[in-house]
């Protein structure tokens, strides 16, 4: 390819529209040359707006396509994403595929990429979001300075795979792991509750670290992208304190472990020798991790995160990197995800009313009025 931009198509126009925007941020690495979709009105308008031809099958693609972003659900969500990726790899097209993908499909795609001399990346996406990146960078420093003693992790089932991906990266791997069955509910507690318990709780060991995992195992089949109480929340308790990702898009918090020495009579001391560490803030927000607005997440944060994933992908394409070594971690996360979801069972079907989101100003209206 002699250093020229990779001629790239985007398959899918749902989340795929964010990939189109991300490609436009990287003109030195990528040249968007088409959209592959089923040909509906939205897809036609999306392709027209970006000045791209619309294709409806892999067979229609021109011969000079170098790479593809496959942003179409695979078998785990009832879609043909894996088949599209496999057909592209067979044509010698490098593939970056959006998660999730079943373990067996992923293993087959990695083998197909190696056989065709192409690069295949699975993109769990959220590891590239800036606050998550900062969390992972700091988690490495926490591990360097001492042991991780415990993890508390919370997620919605829709985004459970990327939570496990981030967890594995924060711990330096996922093996060995073991899981309990979800903790059983209590009839008396459930009887007294005004609403059903949305979370199922598993105890686990991941990479040798004790983990408590809470999953909102609920899904509205007609609106699967909505109705999560939160997306990702992750806390690593280390020997020196707790590093917390408060939510997917920030902030990242550092809570130094509280320790006060005792005097000769056993009383806690807050002054004098050996107490300088008590001047540290009880909680610090890591610089650059204050959360943006949801509108900014759609307009800036997500395309920038995808651009990071695409840069890594382009670098591997230019280097001719073997896809299998990188894929081993993704395969392990897929197995862990399959293990967790198998124990959780089918999500509870919910059909909630459309929520009325509250802004911070709404909460301030009642401040001081009680």
DALIN-V134065 format. One record per residue. N is the residue number from 1. RES is the residue in three letters. PHI is phi in whole degrees, -180 to 180 (* if undefined). NEAR is the number of other C-alpha atoms within 12 Angstrom. Layout:
N	RES	PHI	NEAR
N	RES	PHI	NEAR
This chain:
1	UNK	*	17
2	UNK	53	9
3	UNK	79	15
4	UNK	-73	16
5	UNK	-60	25
6	UNK	-75	33
7	UNK	-74	33
8	UNK	-129	42
9	UNK	-110	47
10	UNK	-115	53
11	UNK	-98	46
12	UNK	106	40
13	UNK	-126	35
14	UNK	-77	24
15	UNK	-68	28
16	UNK	-60	34
17	UNK	-64	35
18	UNK	-71	32
19	UNK	-66	43
20	UNK	-58	42
21	UNK	-64	32
22	UNK	-64	33
23	UNK	-61	39
24	UNK	-69	27
25	UNK	-79	24
26	UNK	-127	27
27	UNK	-65	22
28	UNK	-75	19
29	UNK	-108	31
30	UNK	-136	37
31	UNK	-122	30
32	UNK	-64	36
33	UNK	-127	32
34	UNK	169	41
35	UNK	-124	46
36	UNK	-109	42
37	UNK	-155	36
38	UNK	-77	21
39	UNK	97	21
40	UNK	-71	18
41	UNK	-61	13
42	UNK	-63	19
43	UNK	-64	29
44	UNK	-64	24
45	UNK	-68	19
46	UNK	-61	29
47	UNK	-63	33
48	UNK	-62	16
49	UNK	-62	17
50	UNK	-97	23
51	UNK	68	17
52	UNK	-119	23
53	UNK	-71	26
54	UNK	-107	34
55	UNK	-116	26
56	UNK	-116	24
57	UNK	-156	23
58	UNK	-62	32
59	UNK	-63	15
60	UNK	-79	20
61	UNK	-68	29
62	UNK	-66	23
63	UNK	-72	16
64	UNK	-96	20
65	UNK	-73	31
66	UNK	-94	35
67	UNK	-147	44
68	UNK	-144	51
69	UNK	-103	54
70	UNK	-97	47
71	UNK	-120	39
72	UNK	-130	36
73	UNK	-55	27
74	UNK	-101	29
75	UNK	-59	20
76	UNK	-65	24
77	UNK	-117	17
78	UNK	77	14
79	UNK	-118	20
80	UNK	-96	26
81	UNK	-56	38
82	UNK	-66	40
83	UNK	-66	28
84	UNK	-63	36
85	UNK	-61	46
86	UNK	-64	36
87	UNK	-65	26
88	UNK	-67	41
89	UNK	-61	36
90	UNK	-64	26
91	UNK	-85	28
92	UNK	85	26
93	UNK	-95	36
94	UNK	-71	48
95	UNK	-128	49
96	UNK	-111	50
97	UNK	-118	46
98	UNK	-73	38
99	UNK	-68	41
100	UNK	-91	43
101	UNK	-135	42
102	UNK	-62	33
103	UNK	-53	30
104	UNK	-66	21
105	UNK	-64	29
106	UNK	-61	40
107	UNK	-60	30
108	UNK	-66	24
109	UNK	-70	40
110	UNK	-64	38
111	UNK	-66	25
112	UNK	-65	31
113	UNK	-65	35
114	UNK	-63	28
115	UNK	-65	20
116	UNK	-95	24
117	UNK	69	26
118	UNK	-112	37
119	UNK	-104	44
120	UNK	-128	49
121	UNK	-120	47
122	UNK	-91	48
123	UNK	-111	37
124	UNK	-75	33
125	UNK	69	37
126	UNK	-68	41
127	UNK	-63	34
128	UNK	-95	32
129	UNK	-70	37
130	UNK	-55	37
131	UNK	-61	37
132	UNK	-67	42
133	UNK	-59	30
134	UNK	-66	33
135	UNK	-60	43
136	UNK	-68	32
137	UNK	-60	24
138	UNK	-72	29
139	UNK	-61	38
140	UNK	-62	25
141	UNK	-70	23
142	UNK	-59	29
143	UNK	-66	28
144	UNK	-64	17
145	UNK	-85	14
146	UNK	172	17
147	UNK	-77	25
148	UNK	-87	33
149	UNK	-91	26
150	UNK	-167	31
151	UNK	-133	36
152	UNK	-119	35
153	UNK	-133	43
154	UNK	-134	39
155	UNK	-158	36
156	UNK	-91	38
157	UNK	-62	42
158	UNK	-62	32
159	UNK	-121	35
160	UNK	-70	40
161	UNK	-56	42
162	UNK	-65	39
163	UNK	-61	42
164	UNK	-68	49
165	UNK	-62	39
166	UNK	-66	43
167	UNK	-58	48
168	UNK	-62	38
169	UNK	-70	33
170	UNK	-65	40
171	UNK	-96	41
172	UNK	81	27
173	UNK	148	27
174	UNK	-115	32
175	UNK	-92	24
176	UNK	-80	20
177	UNK	-134	26
178	UNK	-152	24
179	UNK	-129	30
180	UNK	-86	23
181	UNK	-70	21
182	UNK	-56	25
183	UNK	-62	19
184	UNK	-69	16
185	UNK	-76	18
186	UNK	-117	12
187	UNK	-62	11
188	UNK	-68	8
189	UNK	-62	13
190	UNK	-64	14
191	UNK	-64	12
192	UNK	-83	11
193	UNK	-77	13
194	UNK	-74	9
195	UNK	-134	10
196	UNK	-68	20
197	UNK	-67	23
198	UNK	-80	28
199	UNK	-106	29
200	UNK	-110	33
201	UNK	-120	30
202	UNK	-122	32
203	UNK	-95	27
204	UNK	-150	31
205	UNK	-123	29
206	UNK	-129	38
207	UNK	54	29
208	UNK	80	22
209	UNK	-109	31
210	UNK	-63	30
211	UNK	-132	33
212	UNK	-107	32
213	UNK	-117	40
214	UNK	-114	35
215	UNK	-127	42
216	UNK	-76	38
217	UNK	-91	39
218	UNK	-134	33
219	UNK	-152	27
220	UNK	-95	22
221	UNK	-64	18
222	UNK	-92	13
223	UNK	-155	17
224	UNK	-66	21
225	UNK	-84	19
226	UNK	-114	23
227	UNK	78	29
228	UNK	-77	27
229	UNK	-68	26
230	UNK	-156	29
231	UNK	-94	31
232	UNK	-138	40
233	UNK	-141	39
234	UNK	-145	43
235	UNK	-126	38
236	UNK	-108	45
237	UNK	-91	33
238	UNK	-106	32
239	UNK	-65	22
240	UNK	-103	24
241	UNK	158	31
242	UNK	-118	33
243	UNK	-101	42
244	UNK	-128	41
245	UNK	-92	46
246	UNK	-68	32
247	UNK	-159	31
248	UNK	-51	41
249	UNK	-105	36
250	UNK	101	33
251	UNK	-81	31
252	UNK	-103	37
253	UNK	-119	35
254	UNK	-117	31
255	UNK	-115	27
256	UNK	-60	26
257	UNK	-68	20
258	UNK	-77	20
259	UNK	-147	21
260	UNK	-120	21
261	UNK	-69	20
262	UNK	-107	16
263	UNK	-87	15
264	UNK	-63	8
265	UNK	-101	8
266	UNK	86	9
267	UNK	-86	11
268	UNK	-67	16
269	UNK	-106	18
270	UNK	-113	18
271	UNK	-139	16
272	UNK	91	15
273	UNK	-57	13
274	UNK	81	16
275	UNK	-119	18
276	UNK	-58	15
277	UNK	-65	19
278	UNK	-73	21
279	UNK	-78	16
280	UNK	-65	16
281	UNK	-59	15
282	UNK	-64	17
283	UNK	-144	20
284	UNK	-123	21
285	UNK	-87	24
286	UNK	-63	26
287	UNK	-56	17
288	UNK	84	20
289	UNK	-116	27
290	UNK	-63	22
291	UNK	-72	26
292	UNK	-83	22
293	UNK	-73	15
294	UNK	-63	16
295	UNK	-63	11
296	UNK	-69	14
297	UNK	-58	22
298	UNK	-66	22
299	UNK	-80	19
300	UNK	-125	23
301	UNK	-65	31
302	UNK	-67	34
303	UNK	-59	31
304	UNK	-66	29
305	UNK	-64	33
306	UNK	-66	41
307	UNK	-62	34
308	UNK	-64	28
309	UNK	-63	33
310	UNK	-68	43
311	UNK	-62	28
312	UNK	-60	25
313	UNK	-62	36
314	UNK	-61	39
315	UNK	-63	22
316	UNK	-69	27
317	UNK	-62	35
318	UNK	-68	24
319	UNK	-86	17
320	UNK	65	19
321	UNK	-70	23
322	UNK	-63	26
323	UNK	-74	35
324	UNK	-69	27
325	UNK	-58	19
326	UNK	-62	21
327	UNK	-69	28
328	UNK	-64	23
329	UNK	-63	29
330	UNK	-62	38
331	UNK	-63	37
332	UNK	-65	31
333	UNK	-64	38
334	UNK	-59	35
335	UNK	-65	30
336	UNK	-63	35
337	UNK	-59	38
338	UNK	-62	25
339	UNK	-65	26
340	UNK	-65	35
341	UNK	-65	33
342	UNK	-64	20
343	UNK	-75	24
344	UNK	-68	30
345	UNK	81	19
346	UNK	-62	16
347	UNK	-61	23
348	UNK	-68	21
349	UNK	-81	20
350	UNK	-125	21
351	UNK	-137	16
352	UNK	-72	17
353	UNK	-67	12
354	UNK	-62	11
355	UNK	-73	11
356	UNK	-110	9
357	UNK	-60	13
358	UNK	-96	10
359	UNK	-91	11
360	UNK	-63	11
361	UNK	-63	10
362	UNK	-63	11
363	UNK	-72	12
364	UNK	-71	12
365	UNK	-60	12
366	UNK	-100	10
367	UNK	-61	10
368	UNK	80	7
369	UNK	-95	7
370	UNK	-78	6
